[in-house]
Amino acid sequence: MFSALYNRIETRAGGAHASPRAFIRAFRGMITDQAKTRANRCARQETIRSMLEKREQSISLYSRVMRGGV
């Protein structure tokens, strides 16, 4: 997932510490009706997994910076 796309989703979700559910809702609000169809289910799930993985990395980096351990 591109960083710019993740940043837009994160902003719509309410920040990096928003719940995974908020991230998924923000993501679904941004995709087209065609992307929401059953035919695109695998691609959608792969993107959501990638997004949530990037979220975990973002939270991890933030906590390391706040502890002064970067």
CORBELNOR-V886757 format. One record per residue. SS is DSSP state (helix for helix, strand for strand, loop for the rest). Layout:
SS
SS
//
This chain:
loop
loop
helix
helix
helix
helix
helix
helix
helix
helix
helix
helix
helix
loop
loop
loop
loop
loop
loop
helix
helix
helix
helix
helix
helix
helix
helix
helix
helix
helix
loop
loop
loop
helix
helix
helix
loop
helix
helix
helix
helix
helix
helix
helix
helix
helix
helix
helix
helix
helix
helix
helix
helix
helix
helix
helix
helix
helix
helix
helix
helix
helix
helix
helix
helix
helix
helix
loop
loop
loop
//
